Amino acid sequence: MKRKKVNPVFFILEKEGEKRLNKKGFTLLEVLVALVILAVGLLATAKMEVTSVRGNFFSHYLMQGSIVAQDRLEFLDNLPYSSPLLAAGSHSDGTANIPGSGIVFNRLYRVTDNNPAGYKIINYTVTWNDGSNRNIVLSTIRSQ
């Protein structure tokens, strides 16, 4: 009998002149290793997908909060300089619910009056909670 090397790990014993069938295919161990590698890759992809979805929701809420703040800041900026809404101090501006978002945006603003210089600083803050407390602040200067 002669030994024929098929792969580095296994040897097949063959009788001289005997024709053996060519056994091509994968062993169970090779299949299991391939499945483990595939599973690790799929889990990594799934984690990236979850992170991407969270990032998209955060981006959406941030954009909605920015729109709310910008809209109200422009409203305050177009009021007469002596309007009671522009009196110095902190003012609550209620809440805003954006249809489809399911998030409540709390709005408040602070007016700082610089009487001798003749201008007011308006800081408009929008806060919300999407699992974490978030806020955005926009500012403008209003002159007489």
DAVEN-V777498 format. One record per pair of residues at least 6 apart in sequence whose ideal C-beta (glycine too) atoms are under 6 Angstrom apart, sorted by sequence separation. I is the first residue (numbers start at 1). GAP is how many residues later the second one is. D is the distance in Angstrom with one decimal. If there is no record, write none. Layout:
I_GAP_D / I_GAP_D
This chain:
6_6_5.2 / 14_6_6.0 / 79_6_5.7 / 128_6_5.5 / 79_7_5.8 / 97_7_5.9 / 113_7_5.2 / 3_8_5.3 / 4_8_5.6 / 127_8_4.3 / 95_9_5.2 / 96_9_4.5 / 111_9_5.5 / 112_9_4.3 / 4_10_5.3 / 125_10_5.9 / 126_10_5.2 / 95_11_5.5 / 111_11_5.5 / 1_12_5.5 / 125_12_4.9 / 109_13_6.0 / 110_13_4.8 / 1_14_5.8 / 93_14_3.9 / 123_14_5.9 / 124_14_5.0 / 93_15_5.8 / 109_15_4.4 / 92_16_5.1 / 123_16_4.9 / 108_17_5.5 / 91_18_5.4 / 122_18_5.2 / 107_19_5.5 / 90_20_4.9 / 121_20_5.6 / 105_21_5.2 / 106_21_4.8 / 119_22_5.4 / 120_22_4.6 / 88_23_5.3 / 105_23_5.0 / 119_24_4.5 / 86_25_5.5 / 88_25_3.9 / 103_25_5.1 / 118_26_4.8 / 103_27_6.0 / 68_28_4.9 / 64_34_4.8 / 86_34_6.0 / 64_37_5.7 / 68_37_5.2 / 65_40_5.7 / 61_42_5.7 / 76_46_5.6 / 73_51_4.5 / 72_52_5.9 / 69_55_5.0 / 69_57_4.5 / 68_58_5.2 / 65_61_4.5 / 77_63_5.6 / 81_63_5.1 / 73_65_5.2 / 77_65_5.9 / 69_67_5.8 / 73_67_5.8 / 61_69_5.3 / 69_69_4.6 / 66_70_5.8 / 65_71_4.8
